[in-house]
């Protein structure tokens, strides 16, 4: 049997590459180009060893058989980029604090809901919850029942998110000293979020290629740095369904390199000092 290091360096055949590429596109929408052979080999090499598979050819054959949902989930997990950090890019959280939350208060919103799609290990939904907690500190009684939903396709990263436990490396990525001291508790080498932040956030496994109408309606959706991995047709479909998941005049955050241009004319742009968000137009 080949070791994972050897397997990760082996040349994947074009047929096997196409099988894995087709599987990823059909199952989770990831679109690989014609020259990502090394990426596939390197990311799946560890999985070969863990599952006792002899080669990428065997893995591709198992995927073609379409008879092992657990293996399929592991492949998706290995090929999914789970890059995240606290308060990533800054401006979405400034807009949330300075524009969106005050609007919800002015409207007398009850049980407002915010969705963080493709949330990875939870830093984004927890960052949202921290912003909410900071906003509510001197505003007792406003925004009752506000909730944050974090979703991801990967059960593994959702388990990490639900634990609300982060190592020193994760804590060095975007969280300030005062917020760390206010909202985290030290447990040995690990920092654990305090209950007041965790209780506002719930997590669910969601594949954006599939229906998510059962999640209900939201006042604000964060779907950032996700659509860049999808084809134009899949991107358009997801955006249409995200739009239907927003309440009237709801807000949609996309990544800095993502845009609604050529995909939807149902939004207007609301600009903050450092960035922008899309707001659903009134009918």
Wavefront OBJ file of the C-alpha trace (Angstrom):
o trace
v 0.000 0.000 0.000
v 1.303 3.475 -0.824
v 1.811 5.949 1.954
v -0.123 9.209 1.981
v 3.027 11.165 1.105
v 3.595 9.047 -1.966
v -0.070 9.124 -2.884
v -0.142 12.900 -2.647
v 2.757 13.110 -5.121
v 1.520 10.583 -7.636
v 0.246 11.703 -11.004
v -3.527 11.477 -11.116
v -4.831 10.246 -14.448
v -7.015 12.530 -16.517
v -9.951 10.135 -16.198
v -9.690 10.011 -12.411
v -9.224 13.778 -12.220
v -12.368 14.312 -14.282
v -14.300 11.864 -12.092
v -13.345 13.719 -8.933
v -13.929 17.092 -10.568
v -17.397 16.060 -11.774
v -18.272 14.665 -8.355
v -17.327 17.920 -6.625
v -19.277 20.066 -9.067
v -22.409 17.944 -8.824
v -22.339 17.431 -5.063
v -21.269 20.796 -3.702
v -20.805 23.165 -6.640
v -17.015 23.466 -6.468
v -15.695 24.142 -9.964
v -12.130 23.027 -10.679
v -10.333 24.118 -13.811
v -8.483 21.881 -16.215
v -5.135 22.165 -14.437
v -5.823 21.562 -10.740
v -4.444 18.023 -10.684
v -1.842 18.816 -8.021
v -4.447 20.461 -5.790
v -6.602 17.324 -5.898
v -3.635 15.028 -5.273
v -2.273 17.053 -2.364
v -5.585 17.596 -0.574
v -6.784 14.011 -0.923
v -3.472 12.362 -0.077
v -4.140 12.367 3.676
v -7.615 10.958 3.120
v -6.143 7.949 1.304
v -4.106 6.976 4.339
v -6.939 7.599 6.806
v -9.362 5.412 4.842
v -6.890 2.709 3.823
v -7.188 3.427 0.102
v -4.297 2.426 -2.121
v -4.462 5.227 -4.679
v -6.402 8.140 -6.096
v -7.624 5.753 -8.776
v -9.293 3.616 -6.122
v -10.820 6.725 -4.553
v -12.159 7.903 -7.916
v -13.642 4.475 -8.572
v -15.387 4.525 -5.184
v -16.854 7.922 -5.997
v -18.085 6.676 -9.377
v -19.873 3.802 -7.619
v -21.851 6.409 -5.644
v -22.417 3.958 -2.798
v -20.519 5.479 0.143
v -22.060 8.758 1.413
v -19.545 8.996 4.248
v -16.579 8.810 1.876
v -18.226 11.431 -0.325
v -18.587 13.725 2.701
v -14.916 13.246 3.580
v -13.843 14.132 0.024
v -15.964 17.291 0.082
v -14.516 18.205 3.457
v -10.941 17.701 2.249
v -11.516 19.785 -0.877
v -13.406 22.619 0.804
v -11.470 25.716 1.803
v -12.275 26.587 5.423
v -10.388 29.887 5.579
v -11.786 32.142 8.293
v -10.861 34.675 10.944
v -12.455 36.987 13.495
v -14.123 40.110 12.070
v -12.757 39.302 8.631
v -12.346 42.450 6.474
v -13.762 44.632 9.235
v -16.306 46.686 7.310
v -19.216 44.165 7.300
v -19.219 44.258 11.094
v -19.008 48.071 11.131
v -22.032 48.217 8.821
v -23.856 45.690 10.972
v -23.199 47.729 14.123
v -23.723 51.229 12.699
v -26.463 50.731 10.091
v -28.298 47.415 10.257
v -28.780 46.964 14.008
v -29.944 50.586 14.538
v -32.442 50.137 11.691
v -33.819 46.995 13.303
v -34.200 48.864 16.585
v -35.968 51.785 14.869
v -38.363 49.328 13.221
v -39.104 47.659 16.548
v -37.922 44.302 15.198
v -38.669 41.272 17.317
v -36.808 37.989 16.840
v -34.536 39.337 14.066
v -32.370 36.714 12.399
v -28.911 36.826 10.802
v -27.462 33.980 8.726
v -23.764 33.260 8.272
v -23.518 30.847 5.318
v -20.408 28.666 4.860
v -19.297 29.656 8.359
v -16.450 27.121 8.685
v -15.267 26.877 12.314
v -17.593 29.612 13.512
v -15.548 32.796 13.721
v -17.959 34.743 11.511
v -21.236 33.940 13.331
v -19.520 34.388 16.678
v -18.083 37.731 15.497
v -21.639 38.744 14.574
v -22.843 37.710 18.034
v -20.068 39.733 19.694
v -21.054 42.805 17.660
v -24.654 42.306 18.767
v -23.587 41.942 22.399
v -21.501 45.116 22.205
v -24.428 46.958 20.609
v -26.886 45.786 23.285
v -24.687 46.593 26.279
v -26.346 49.963 26.923
v -29.646 49.217 25.204
v -31.498 46.907 27.541
v -34.653 45.374 26.110
v -34.067 46.103 22.428
v -33.945 43.443 19.687
v -35.496 40.692 21.825
v -34.891 37.189 20.562
v -32.199 38.131 18.035
v -30.545 34.978 16.697
v -27.554 34.079 14.527
v -27.506 30.960 12.358
v -24.214 29.492 11.179
v -24.241 26.868 8.425
v -21.641 24.877 6.548
v -21.513 21.811 4.329
v -18.862 20.168 6.527
v -19.965 18.310 9.692
v -16.362 18.334 10.930
v -15.969 22.117 10.971
v -19.444 22.519 12.468
v -18.381 20.308 15.384
v -15.418 22.612 15.931
v -17.701 25.659 15.698
v -20.188 24.292 18.207
v -17.420 23.612 20.714
v -16.659 27.385 20.752
v -13.068 26.557 21.708
v -10.145 28.206 19.904
v -6.393 27.827 20.141
v -3.842 30.633 20.341
v -3.293 30.690 16.584
v -7.001 31.221 15.905
v -7.158 33.901 18.600
v -4.367 35.869 16.944
v -6.431 36.272 13.784
v -8.579 39.362 14.159
v -9.713 39.402 17.798
v -8.620 42.388 19.891
v -7.304 42.125 23.425
v -10.302 43.868 25.058
v -12.833 41.657 23.245
v -10.836 38.561 24.081
v -10.831 39.471 27.762
v -14.516 40.396 27.771
v -15.970 37.447 25.889
v -13.560 34.505 26.316
v -12.431 32.330 29.194
v -9.002 30.689 29.276
v -8.990 26.889 29.646
v -5.351 25.840 29.652
v -4.050 26.577 26.153
v -7.562 27.054 24.782
v -9.894 30.050 24.778
v -13.614 29.300 25.147
v -16.370 31.741 24.252
v -18.583 32.821 27.113
v -22.141 31.574 27.262
v -23.646 35.009 26.600
v -22.172 34.958 23.078
v -22.636 31.255 22.380
v -26.306 31.129 23.346
v -27.294 33.456 20.509
v -25.745 31.238 17.811
v -27.066 27.943 16.448
v -25.423 25.765 13.789
v -26.858 23.564 11.067
v -25.400 21.578 8.174
v -26.506 23.096 4.874
v -25.422 22.467 1.294
v -26.105 25.658 -0.661
v -26.748 23.615 -3.804
v -29.809 22.135 -2.112
v -32.968 23.844 -0.903
v -32.569 25.955 2.227
v -36.094 27.385 2.288
v -36.718 25.423 5.499
v -34.368 27.804 7.295
v -36.970 30.557 7.078
v -36.499 34.290 6.522
v -33.621 36.515 7.583
v -33.019 40.210 8.129
v -29.391 39.869 7.056
v -27.357 37.188 5.278
v -23.573 36.907 5.235
v -22.533 34.775 2.233
v -18.968 35.922 1.811
v -16.157 34.435 -0.290
v -18.357 31.477 -1.221
v -19.811 32.213 -4.652
v -16.348 32.494 -6.230
v -16.132 28.687 -6.193
v -19.316 28.164 -8.229
v -20.134 28.301 -11.918
v -22.145 31.271 -13.196
v -25.360 29.261 -13.448
v -25.019 27.836 -9.921
v -24.103 31.273 -8.576
v -27.228 32.786 -10.113
v -29.413 30.019 -8.684
v -27.992 30.432 -5.179
v -28.367 34.210 -5.303
v -31.992 33.902 -6.364
v -32.722 31.599 -3.440
v -30.796 33.805 -1.005
v -32.930 36.714 -2.174
v -36.097 34.771 -1.418
v -34.739 34.048 2.061
v -34.526 37.741 2.932
v -37.246 39.696 4.643
v -38.329 42.972 2.973
v -35.376 45.395 2.752
v -33.094 42.691 4.108
v -29.323 42.914 3.720
v -26.880 40.670 1.845
v -23.115 40.699 2.403
v -20.866 39.189 -0.272
v -17.081 38.875 -0.301
v -14.850 41.735 -1.356
v -14.206 40.174 -4.784
v -17.849 39.161 -5.319
v -20.581 41.228 -6.926
v -24.251 41.077 -7.867
v -23.500 42.605 -11.269
v -25.076 40.510 -14.046
v -26.841 38.330 -11.473
v -29.575 40.386 -9.822
v -31.191 43.820 -10.091
v -33.292 43.440 -6.958
v -30.789 45.104 -4.646
v -29.496 48.585 -3.982
v -26.020 49.291 -2.668
v -25.621 50.760 0.798
v -22.155 52.153 1.383
v -20.287 52.471 4.645
v -16.963 54.216 5.284
v -14.899 51.171 4.265
v -17.183 48.936 2.197
v -20.713 48.197 1.109
v -23.653 45.863 1.565
v -26.618 45.049 -0.673
v -30.142 45.851 0.491
v -33.214 44.275 -1.055
v -35.278 46.897 -2.858
v -38.859 47.529 -1.898
v -41.310 45.900 -4.303
l 1 2 3 4 5 6 7 8 9 10 11 12 13 14 15 16 17 18 19 20 21 22 23 24 25 26 27 28 29 30 31 32 33 34 35 36 37 38 39 40 41 42 43 44 45 46 47 48 49 50 51 52 53 54 55 56 57 58 59 60 61 62 63 64 65 66 67 68 69 70 71 72 73 74 75 76 77 78 79 80 81 82 83 84 85 86 87 88 89 90 91 92 93 94 95 96 97 98 99 100 101 102 103 104 105 106 107 108 109 110 111 112 113 114 115 116 117 118 119 120 121 122 123 124 125 126 127 128 129 130 131 132 133 134 135 136 137 138 139 140 141 142 143 144 145 146 147 148 149 150 151 152 153 154 155 156 157 158 159 160 161 162 163 164 165 166 167 168 169 170 171 172 173 174 175 176 177 178 179 180 181 182 183 184 185 186 187 188 189 190 191 192 193 194 195 196 197 198 199 200 201 202 203 204 205 206 207 208 209 210 211 212 213 214 215 216 217 218 219 220 221 222 223 224 225 226 227 228 229 230 231 232 233 234 235 236 237 238 239 240 241 242 243 244 245 246 247 248 249 250 251 252 253 254 255 256 257 258 259 260 261 262 263 264 265 266 267 268 269 270 271 272 273 274 275 276 277 278 279 280 281 282 283
